[in-house]
Amino acid sequence: MSAVRAAVLLSGSGRTLANFLEHIARGTLPLEIVAVVASRPDVRGVDVARDAGLPVEAFRRRDYSDTAAHNAAINAWLAPHRPQIIVLAGYLSLYASPKEFTGPVVNIHPALLPKHGGQGYYGDRVHQAVLAAGDTESGCTVHLVDDRYDSGRILAQRRVPVLPHDDVGSLAARVFAAECELYPEVLAQLAREIAGA
């Protein structure tokens, strides 16, 4: 099976992008990452993309009049790269694909949606909310992207325990380890479906 062309959108360290690249190198993720979008030029994810020889461009939300203009600029840059799937990897802005794009747009969230999701729930804020709620388990959720934060159709979840001694750091590490397994698995399945379409 030939690799499916993927664009990755990120806002931070690029850990998830690096995880994808490891899986691609091992032959367990049939994607070819053809473009990377960053929400700021100074995030480490830009360096991860450049080090891998990937086309990368930063689009700061504050440089555009509104979300629609921001997304239009991103989509105009992505168009020549012809992605078949768009993957959000720690991307914090609201993203909308162009109307003519027919492939999936996918995100991962570091909690068990619909709990602890929505605007403002990202990164350590999510884990703080889980601990404050006294939840005994957390995890991660891969879902399709729609026009609201964290509300698209859920594709898969992986659960992890919340331990009595957990703080934000220890819980975040356990959830991210689950993300590193689940996200490539779901993307590989989507890639197989796209390639077989």
C-alpha positions in Angstrom: 0.0 0.0 0.0 1.3 3.5 -0.9 1.6 6.0 1.9 -1.2 8.5 2.3 -0.3 12.2 2.1 -0.7 13.9 5.5 -0.5 17.5 6.7 0.3 18.0 10.4 -0.8 21.1 12.4 1.0 21.8 15.7 1.5 24.5 18.4 4.2 23.2 20.7 7.1 20.9 21.1 6.5 18.6 18.2 6.5 15.5 20.4 3.5 14.0 18.5 5.1 14.8 15.1 8.3 13.1 16.3 6.2 10.1 17.4 4.6 9.9 13.9 8.0 10.0 12.2 9.2 7.2 14.4 6.2 5.0 13.5 6.6 5.9 9.8 10.3 4.9 9.9 9.3 1.6 11.6 6.7 0.9 8.9 3.8 0.9 11.3 2.2 4.2 10.0 1.5 4.4 6.3 1.6 8.1 6.0 3.9 10.5 4.1 4.0 13.8 6.0 4.0 16.4 3.1 3.5 19.6 5.1 3.6 21.0 8.7 1.8 24.1 9.9 2.8 25.7 13.2 0.8 28.3 15.1 4.0 30.2 16.0 7.5 30.3 14.4 9.3 29.9 17.7 8.0 26.5 18.8 10.2 23.4 18.9 7.8 21.6 16.6 9.2 23.8 13.8 12.7 22.5 14.4 11.4 18.9 14.5 9.8 19.4 11.1 12.9 21.2 9.6 15.3 18.5 11.0 13.1 15.9 9.2 13.3 17.9 6.0 9.6 18.6 5.9 8.0 21.8 4.5 6.9 23.9 7.4 5.3 27.3 7.7 4.0 29.3 10.7 0.7 31.1 10.8 0.1 33.2 13.9 -3.6 33.8 14.6 -3.0 37.4 15.7 -1.7 38.2 12.2 -5.2 37.7 10.7 -8.4 39.6 11.1 -10.4 36.6 12.2 -10.4 32.8 12.4 -11.7 32.4 8.8 -8.9 34.5 7.4 -6.3 32.6 9.4 -7.7 29.3 8.1 -7.8 30.6 4.6 -4.1 31.4 4.7 -3.3 28.0 6.1 -5.4 26.2 3.5 -4.0 28.2 0.6 -0.5 27.2 1.7 -1.5 23.5 2.2 -3.3 23.2 -1.2 -0.2 22.6 -3.4 0.9 19.8 -1.0 -2.3 17.9 -1.7 -2.9 16.3 1.7 -5.3 13.5 1.9 -5.7 13.7 5.7 -5.1 16.6 8.0 -3.8 15.7 11.5 -3.9 18.1 14.5 -1.0 17.3 16.8 -1.3 19.7 19.8 -2.7 22.4 17.6 -4.5 25.0 19.8 -6.2 27.3 17.2 -9.7 26.5 15.8 -9.1 24.9 12.4 -11.5 24.5 9.5 -10.5 22.6 6.4 -11.5 24.0 2.9 -14.9 23.0 1.7 -13.4 21.1 -1.2 -11.3 18.9 1.1 -12.9 15.5 1.4 -10.5 13.7 3.6 -10.6 13.3 7.4 -9.4 16.0 9.8 -8.4 14.4 13.0 -7.4 15.6 16.5 -6.3 14.0 19.8 -7.4 15.3 23.2 -5.7 14.3 26.5 -8.8 13.3 28.3 -11.9 11.0 27.8 -14.2 13.3 25.9 -16.8 14.6 26.3 -15.4 15.2 29.8 -12.8 17.9 30.2 -13.0 19.2 26.7 -13.9 22.4 24.9 -12.4 25.8 24.5 -9.7 26.5 27.0 -9.1 22.8 27.9 -5.7 22.0 26.6 -2.4 20.7 27.9 -1.9 20.8 31.7 -5.3 22.6 32.1 -7.0 19.3 31.1 -5.0 17.2 33.6 -5.6 19.8 36.4 -9.3 19.5 35.7 -9.2 15.7 35.9 -7.4 15.8 39.2 -9.7 18.6 40.6 -12.7 16.4 39.7 -11.4 13.5 41.6 -11.6 11.2 38.5 -10.2 7.7 39.0 -9.3 7.4 35.3 -8.4 9.6 32.4 -6.9 8.9 29.0 -7.0 10.2 25.5 -9.5 10.6 22.7 -9.0 10.6 18.9 -11.9 12.4 17.2 -12.9 14.0 14.0 -12.7 17.8 13.9 -15.8 19.9 13.4 -16.6 23.6 13.9 -16.3 23.5 17.7 -13.5 22.5 20.0 -13.4 18.8 20.9 -16.9 18.1 19.7 -16.4 16.0 16.6 -17.3 12.3 16.3 -15.1 10.1 18.6 -13.0 7.5 16.7 -11.2 5.8 19.6 -10.2 6.2 23.2 -7.6 4.8 25.5 -8.0 4.8 29.3 -5.3 5.2 31.9 -5.7 5.1 35.7 -5.4 8.2 37.8 -3.3 7.2 40.8 -3.7 8.6 44.3 -0.2 10.2 44.3 -0.6 11.8 40.8 0.2 15.4 40.1 -0.3 17.1 36.7 3.2 16.0 35.5 2.8 12.3 36.3 -0.7 12.1 34.9 0.3 14.0 31.8 3.2 11.6 31.2 0.9 8.6 31.5 -1.7 10.1 29.1 0.9 11.1 26.6 2.3 7.5 26.5 -1.2 6.3 25.7 -1.5 9.0 23.0 1.8 7.8 21.4 0.2 4.3 21.0 -3.4 5.2 20.1 -3.0 8.1 17.6 -0.7 6.2 15.2 -3.0 3.2 15.4 -6.1 5.2 14.4 -4.2 7.1 11.7 -3.0 3.8 10.2 -6.5 2.6 10.0 -7.7 5.8 8.4 -4.8 5.6 5.9 -5.8 2.1 5.0 -9.4 3.2 4.4 -8.3 6.2 2.3 -5.9 4.0 0.2 -8.6 1.5 -0.4 -11.2 4.1 -1.3 
